[in-house]
Amino acid sequence: MSDESQRNSIFNVVTDSNVYHAQLDDLNLYAPDKLSHLQRGGIRNGVGRNEAQTQQMLDKIPPSDRSGVDAQSATEKVREYLAEKDASHIEPHSKGGSGHPDNIKWEDRSANRARGDREMTPQEQIKLDVKAQVDNFAGALKAGLEAAPKGAAIGAVTTAPFSMLRNALRVVRGEISAQEAVEQTLKETAIGGGVGGVTALTVTTVATACLPVKIALTAINPALLIAGGAGMIYEFFKILDNHKQKTKEYYENVTQQELNHLKKIEDELIYEHTKNMEFLAGERAKNLEFLAESRSLNDKIANRPMELGVEGALKRYLESAAIAQSLGGNPVGANLLNSSQKFISSVDH
């Protein structure tokens, strides 16, 4: 999975995160009885709280217990939270404690009534605050887990098309087989789904538990939406550009391989030609040496001194015959040579 796909999955999941915290207007519309609970909880006489104080009472509800995917679901969470809660006084009303939100904590009805008109101890206040934080985190985590499957789906859908394109082009380039492309696409899609699921879990949990984070995400949501769209466009063209570059490198590599192969063949031809030329040169030198010796021998034979008379002619013939025999030849008139030698010997005697 590429960094671009991972980033785009995160952007798309974040922009799709849908966390809504109930407002007073929502309670007035969907749960007016609970709005009254906020306005008059802990007040026995006189008019209820003003709007600012009523908002303070709403803010005392843990954020995750007044959140949902929309106004109606968030209001329903408020209704569920307040169903078994009393507006408990830190300083009892019977001892002069006011109904101002600063003197009120939301507490289980049974615990509040068991205390009676006793003042709430610091330990009890801390216990309520800790319980509110724990309830807030537990509710936020539950919301995150509920959002994770949708986030995983968004991450997978964001990743799959680009993974398919990238791996299909790898098949075209001959880098992987079609089966490997399918396996790699499924793997990357699963990773994209995992990234989306974790992102949805984290973002939803944090945004549900912490209202300022939700406000910040809402503020930057348009920018994230633009960034996510731009990121997907960028990833698309980057895949195509990478394919173009890889294809260029492939053909350059193939061309270089062919050139190297041709050079190797050429070097072999040059080597064989050089070896043959050296052999022929050696043979030529031998032939030239032989011709020179033959020419020298011819000159020696042709330039011999000639003696007069039959005896001189016979002597010259015998020398020529000896030379021919030394060269492996059979001199002409060799059969007559013995009878001629006998005749000359008888004349001498």
C-alpha positions as CSV (number, residue, x, y, z in Angstrom):
1,M,0.0,0.0,0.0
2,S,1.5,3.4,-1.0
3,D,1.8,6.3,1.3
4,E,-0.6,8.2,-0.9
5,S,-3.3,5.5,-0.6
6,Q,-2.8,5.5,3.2
7,R,-3.1,9.2,3.4
8,N,-6.1,9.4,1.2
9,S,-7.9,6.7,3.3
10,I,-7.2,8.7,6.4
11,F,-8.5,11.9,4.9
12,N,-11.6,10.3,3.6
13,V,-12.4,8.6,6.8
14,V,-11.9,11.8,8.8
15,T,-14.0,13.9,6.6
16,D,-16.8,11.2,6.8
17,S,-16.6,11.0,10.6
18,N,-20.0,12.1,11.9
19,V,-20.0,13.1,15.6
20,Y,-22.7,15.4,16.8
21,H,-23.2,16.8,20.3
22,A,-26.7,17.7,21.4
23,Q,-27.5,21.4,21.8
24,L,-30.3,23.1,23.8
25,D,-32.3,23.6,20.6
26,D,-32.2,19.9,19.9
27,L,-33.6,19.1,23.4
28,N,-36.3,21.7,22.9
29,L,-37.2,19.9,19.6
30,Y,-36.9,16.2,20.5
31,A,-36.9,16.0,24.3
32,P,-38.6,19.1,25.9
33,D,-39.1,17.2,29.2
34,K,-35.3,16.7,29.5
35,L,-34.7,20.4,28.7
36,S,-37.0,21.1,31.7
37,H,-34.8,18.8,33.7
38,L,-31.8,20.9,32.9
39,Q,-33.7,24.1,33.6
40,R,-35.2,23.1,37.0
41,G,-33.2,20.2,38.3
42,G,-32.3,20.9,41.9
43,I,-34.5,24.0,42.1
44,R,-37.5,23.8,44.3
45,N,-38.9,27.3,44.2
46,G,-38.9,30.2,41.8
47,V,-38.1,30.4,38.1
48,G,-35.8,28.0,36.4
49,R,-32.2,28.6,35.2
50,N,-31.5,31.1,32.4
51,E,-30.1,29.9,29.1
52,A,-26.4,30.2,30.1
53,Q,-26.9,28.2,33.3
54,T,-29.0,25.7,31.4
55,Q,-26.1,25.3,29.0
56,Q,-23.8,24.7,32.0
57,M,-26.0,21.9,33.2
58,L,-25.9,20.4,29.7
59,D,-22.1,20.7,29.7
60,K,-21.9,18.7,33.0
61,I,-23.2,15.7,31.1
62,P,-20.1,13.7,29.8
63,P,-19.7,14.5,26.1
64,S,-20.0,10.9,25.0
65,D,-23.4,10.8,26.7
66,R,-24.8,13.6,24.7
67,S,-23.3,12.6,21.3
68,G,-24.6,10.8,18.3
69,V,-24.5,10.8,14.5
70,D,-27.2,13.5,14.3
71,A,-29.3,15.8,16.5
72,Q,-32.0,13.3,17.2
73,S,-29.6,10.4,18.2
74,A,-27.6,12.8,20.3
75,T,-30.7,14.0,22.1
76,E,-31.7,10.4,22.7
77,K,-28.4,9.8,24.4
78,V,-29.1,12.8,26.8
79,R,-32.5,11.3,27.6
80,E,-30.9,7.9,28.5
81,Y,-28.3,9.6,30.7
82,L,-30.7,11.7,32.6
83,A,-33.3,8.9,33.0
84,E,-31.8,7.8,36.4
85,K,-30.0,11.0,37.4
86,D,-30.7,13.7,39.9
87,A,-29.2,17.1,40.1
88,S,-27.4,16.6,43.5
89,H,-26.4,19.6,45.6
90,I,-22.8,19.8,46.9
91,E,-24.1,22.0,49.7
92,P,-27.6,20.8,50.6
93,H,-30.5,23.0,49.7
94,S,-31.7,22.6,53.3
95,K,-28.5,24.2,54.5
96,G,-28.6,27.2,52.2
97,G,-27.1,25.6,49.1
98,S,-28.1,27.3,45.8
99,G,-29.4,25.8,42.6
100,H,-26.6,27.3,40.6
101,P,-24.8,24.8,38.3
102,D,-21.5,25.3,40.3
103,N,-23.3,23.7,43.3
104,I,-24.8,20.8,41.2
105,K,-23.4,17.5,40.1
106,W,-25.3,14.8,38.1
107,E,-25.6,11.7,40.3
108,D,-27.5,8.5,40.3
109,R,-30.8,9.0,41.9
110,S,-30.4,6.2,44.5
111,A,-27.1,7.6,45.8
112,N,-28.4,11.2,46.0
113,R,-31.4,10.2,48.0
114,A,-29.5,8.0,50.3
115,R,-27.3,11.0,51.3
116,G,-30.3,12.9,52.4
117,D,-29.5,16.5,53.5
118,R,-25.9,15.7,54.3
119,E,-23.2,17.8,52.6
120,M,-21.3,16.1,49.7
121,T,-17.8,15.3,50.9
122,P,-14.7,16.1,48.7
123,Q,-14.1,12.3,48.3
124,E,-17.6,11.9,47.0
125,Q,-17.1,14.8,44.6
126,I,-13.9,13.3,43.3
127,K,-15.6,9.9,42.9
128,L,-18.4,11.5,40.8
129,D,-15.8,13.4,38.7
130,V,-13.8,10.2,38.0
131,K,-16.9,8.2,37.2
132,A,-17.9,10.9,34.8
133,Q,-14.5,10.7,33.0
134,V,-14.7,6.9,32.9
135,D,-18.2,6.9,31.6
136,N,-17.1,9.5,29.0
137,F,-14.3,7.4,27.8
138,A,-16.3,4.2,27.8
139,G,-19.1,5.9,25.8
140,A,-16.6,7.4,23.3
141,L,-14.9,4.0,22.8
142,K,-18.2,2.4,22.1
143,A,-19.0,5.1,19.5
144,G,-15.5,4.5,18.0
145,L,-16.1,0.8,17.7
146,E,-19.4,1.4,16.1
147,A,-17.8,3.7,13.5
148,A,-14.8,1.3,12.8
149,P,-16.7,-0.9,10.3
150,K,-17.8,2.0,8.2
151,G,-14.3,3.5,8.3
152,A,-12.8,0.2,7.2
153,A,-15.2,0.1,4.2
154,I,-14.3,3.7,3.3
155,G,-10.6,2.8,3.5
156,A,-11.0,-0.3,1.4
157,V,-13.0,1.5,-1.2
158,T,-10.5,4.3,-1.3
159,T,-7.6,1.9,-1.7
160,A,-9.0,-0.8,-4.1
161,P,-9.2,1.2,-7.4
162,F,-5.7,2.6,-7.1
163,S,-4.3,-0.8,-6.1
164,M,-6.0,-2.5,-9.0
165,L,-4.7,0.1,-11.4
166,R,-1.1,0.0,-10.0
167,N,-0.9,-3.8,-10.1
168,A,-2.6,-4.1,-13.5
169,L,0.1,-1.9,-14.9
170,R,2.7,-4.0,-13.2
171,V,1.2,-7.0,-15.1
172,V,1.4,-5.1,-18.3
173,R,5.1,-4.4,-17.7
174,G,5.7,-8.0,-16.9
175,E,6.8,-7.5,-13.3
176,I,4.2,-9.8,-11.8
177,S,1.7,-12.4,-13.0
178,A,-2.1,-11.8,-13.0
179,Q,-2.6,-14.0,-10.0
180,E,0.1,-12.1,-8.1
181,A,-1.6,-8.9,-9.0
182,V,-4.9,-10.1,-7.6
183,E,-3.3,-11.3,-4.4
184,Q,-1.4,-8.0,-4.0
185,T,-4.6,-6.0,-4.7
186,L,-6.5,-7.9,-2.0
187,K,-3.7,-7.5,0.4
188,E,-3.4,-3.7,-0.2
189,T,-7.2,-3.4,0.0
190,A,-7.2,-5.2,3.3
191,I,-4.5,-2.9,4.6
192,G,-6.5,0.1,3.4
193,G,-9.5,-1.2,5.2
194,G,-7.4,-1.7,8.4
195,V,-6.1,1.9,8.2
196,G,-9.6,3.2,7.7
197,G,-11.0,1.2,10.6
198,V,-8.3,2.3,13.0
199,T,-8.6,5.9,11.8
200,A,-12.4,5.9,12.3
201,L,-12.0,4.3,15.7
202,T,-9.4,6.8,16.9
203,V,-11.0,9.9,15.4
204,T,-14.6,9.0,16.5
205,T,-13.4,8.1,20.0
206,V,-11.4,11.3,20.5
207,A,-14.0,13.6,18.9
208,T,-16.8,12.0,20.9
209,A,-15.0,12.3,24.2
210,C,-13.5,15.8,23.6
211,L,-15.9,18.5,22.3
212,P,-13.0,20.9,21.3
213,V,-11.5,18.2,19.1
214,K,-14.9,17.8,17.4
215,I,-15.2,21.6,16.9
216,A,-11.7,21.7,15.4
217,L,-12.4,18.8,13.0
218,T,-15.6,20.5,11.9
219,A,-13.6,23.6,11.2
220,I,-11.0,21.9,9.1
221,N,-13.3,19.4,7.5
222,P,-13.6,21.4,4.2
223,A,-9.9,21.6,3.9
224,L,-9.5,17.9,4.6
225,L,-12.2,17.2,2.0
226,I,-10.2,19.2,-0.6
227,A,-7.0,17.6,0.4
228,G,-8.5,14.1,0.2
229,G,-9.8,14.8,-3.3
230,A,-6.6,16.4,-4.5
231,G,-4.6,13.5,-3.0
232,M,-6.6,11.0,-5.0
233,I,-6.1,12.9,-8.2
234,Y,-2.4,13.2,-7.4
235,E,-2.1,9.4,-6.7
236,F,-3.8,8.6,-10.0
237,F,-1.4,10.7,-12.0
238,K,1.5,9.5,-10.0
239,I,0.6,5.9,-10.8
240,L,0.5,6.7,-14.5
241,D,3.8,8.7,-14.3
242,N,5.4,5.8,-12.5
243,H,4.2,3.4,-15.2
244,K,5.6,5.7,-17.9
245,Q,9.0,5.9,-16.1
246,K,9.1,2.2,-15.5
247,T,8.3,1.4,-19.1
248,K,11.0,3.8,-20.3
249,E,13.5,2.2,-17.9
250,Y,12.4,-1.3,-19.1
251,Y,13.0,-0.5,-22.8
252,E,16.2,1.3,-22.1
253,N,17.4,-1.8,-20.2
254,V,16.2,-4.1,-23.0
255,T,18.1,-1.9,-25.6
256,Q,21.2,-2.0,-23.5
257,Q,21.0,-5.7,-23.1
258,E,20.7,-6.1,-26.9
259,L,23.6,-3.8,-27.4
260,N,25.7,-5.8,-25.0
261,H,24.7,-9.0,-26.7
262,L,25.6,-7.6,-30.1
263,K,28.9,-6.4,-28.8
264,K,29.7,-9.8,-27.4
265,I,28.9,-11.4,-30.8
266,E,31.1,-8.7,-32.5
267,D,33.9,-9.3,-30.1
268,E,33.8,-13.1,-30.8
269,L,33.8,-12.4,-34.5
270,I,36.8,-10.1,-34.2
271,Y,38.6,-12.7,-32.1
272,E,38.0,-15.5,-34.6
273,H,38.9,-13.2,-37.5
274,T,42.1,-12.1,-35.7
275,K,43.0,-15.7,-35.0
276,N,42.4,-16.7,-38.6
277,M,44.5,-13.8,-39.8
278,E,47.3,-14.7,-37.6
279,F,47.2,-18.3,-38.9
280,L,47.1,-17.1,-42.5
281,A,49.9,-14.7,-41.8
282,G,51.9,-17.6,-40.4
283,E,51.2,-19.8,-43.3
284,R,52.0,-16.9,-45.7
285,A,55.3,-16.4,-44.0
286,K,56.1,-20.1,-44.3
287,N,55.1,-20.0,-48.0
288,L,57.2,-16.9,-48.6
289,E,60.1,-18.6,-46.9
290,F,59.6,-21.7,-49.1
291,L,59.4,-19.6,-52.2
292,A,62.5,-17.8,-51.3
293,E,64.4,-21.1,-50.7
294,S,63.0,-22.4,-54.0
295,R,64.0,-19.3,-55.8
296,S,67.5,-19.5,-54.3
297,L,67.8,-23.2,-55.3
298,N,66.6,-22.4,-58.8
299,D,69.2,-19.7,-59.1
300,K,71.8,-22.1,-57.8
301,I,70.8,-24.8,-60.3
302,A,70.5,-22.5,-63.2
303,N,73.8,-20.7,-62.6
304,R,76.0,-23.8,-62.3
305,P,79.1,-23.7,-64.5
306,M,78.9,-25.9,-67.5
307,E,81.8,-28.1,-68.6
308,L,82.4,-29.1,-72.2
309,G,82.1,-32.5,-73.7
310,V,80.0,-35.5,-72.9
311,E,81.6,-36.0,-69.6
312,G,80.7,-32.4,-68.6
313,A,77.2,-32.9,-69.7
314,L,76.9,-36.2,-67.8
315,K,78.3,-34.6,-64.7
316,R,75.7,-31.7,-64.9
317,Y,72.9,-34.2,-65.4
318,L,74.0,-36.2,-62.3
319,E,74.1,-33.1,-60.2
320,S,70.5,-32.2,-61.4
321,A,69.4,-35.7,-60.7
322,A,70.8,-35.6,-57.2
323,I,69.0,-32.3,-56.5
324,A,65.7,-33.8,-57.8
325,Q,66.1,-36.8,-55.7
326,S,66.8,-34.7,-52.6
327,L,63.5,-32.9,-53.3
328,G,61.7,-36.2,-53.5
329,G,61.4,-36.3,-57.3
330,N,62.4,-39.0,-59.9
331,P,64.8,-37.4,-62.4
332,V,63.9,-37.8,-66.1
333,G,66.2,-40.5,-67.8
334,A,67.1,-42.3,-64.6
335,N,66.7,-45.7,-66.4
336,L,69.4,-44.7,-68.9
337,L,71.7,-43.5,-66.3
338,N,73.3,-46.9,-65.4
339,S,74.0,-47.9,-69.0
340,S,75.5,-44.5,-69.7
341,Q,77.8,-44.8,-66.8
342,K,78.8,-48.3,-67.9
343,F,79.6,-47.0,-71.4
344,I,81.8,-44.3,-70.1
345,S,83.7,-46.6,-67.9
346,S,84.4,-49.0,-70.8
347,V,85.7,-46.2,-73.0
348,D,88.0,-45.2,-70.2
349,H,89.5,-48.6,-69.9
